[in-house]
Amino acid sequence: MARHVGKHGVRRSILGGVTVFVVIALTGFLLSTNVRVNRTVTVTNDTADLVERGVDEANQLQQDVNDLTKQVTNLTDALNAGTKNDSESNADSGDSGLMLPELSGEGVTVTLDDSPLWENAVNNNGSTANINDYVIHQQDVESVVNALWSGGAEAMMIMDQRVLFNSAVICSGNVLSLHGKKYSPPFTISAIGDPQQLREALNDSKAIGILKQYVTVFGIGYKVEKKDDLRFPATAALLQQLKYATVNGQDEQSAGSADDSQSEGQGQ
């Protein structure tokens, strides 16, 4: 009997220990759950504040966008009104930045032409090694334009087109390209201004001096004429799209048409 009672006593002790362990474990679980709940509430409150601030910033940015949109609309309407007035009458065209007004006055006209002597330089193969010495090049046209500007030209035309602030003279072979139109020689450059000053500027130009050497040796055409009544028509102030250099990829190179446009950047 004594041995039997001892065995039952041990079983009760084990059961009591397990019960205590379970109670402690449940208490710890409840405590950890409570902490997690409290943290969740705190984070939720912080998130709500962040969202509220984000909404306020978004509303302010939207208000800024609306204000800028109104400004752009007003400027666009003003430009459109100016264009409409210019198309209806040239009387006020001088007040608009979108049009160059019609001009007239005395000035000079410079004519450049390829040499007729190139045929004498052709060899038996039908070609010549120095054909470039007998033709007008892009730098020749640019030299005349720059000299006329430095001589006080008020306005200028190349062939039948006004020279603008962004005009770029581009030559491919003996073909001149200006504002998307192509011309063959002879090329004419006309400038309104004091004829005497314009002539002096041409004579003082070092680039024109080099051109005159080719006139003497290779027969390049170069003629300066005084004009008493040059007439330049009104024209849009922007005929050629502005371009700029860009980089496309590591092995590609792309350049805009600005390389040769700086020398005529003062055009009207």
WODAFEN-V217189 format. One record per run of one state. SS is the DSSP state (helix for helix, strand for strand, loop for the rest). FROM is the first residue (numbers start at 1). LEN is the number of residues. If there is no record, write none. Layout:
SS:FROM:LEN
SS:FROM:LEN
//
This chain:
loop:1:1
helix:2:87
loop:89:4
helix:93:3
loop:96:3
strand:99:2
loop:101:2
strand:103:11
loop:114:2
helix:116:6
loop:122:9
helix:131:4
loop:135:3
helix:138:13
loop:151:4
strand:155:4
loop:159:2
strand:161:2
loop:163:7
strand:170:3
loop:173:2
strand:175:4
loop:179:2
strand:181:4
loop:185:2
strand:187:6
loop:193:2
helix:195:10
loop:205:1
helix:206:13
loop:219:2
strand:221:12
loop:233:2
strand:235:2
loop:237:9
strand:246:1
loop:247:7
strand:254:1
loop:255:2
helix:257:4
loop:261:1
helix:262:3
loop:265:4
//
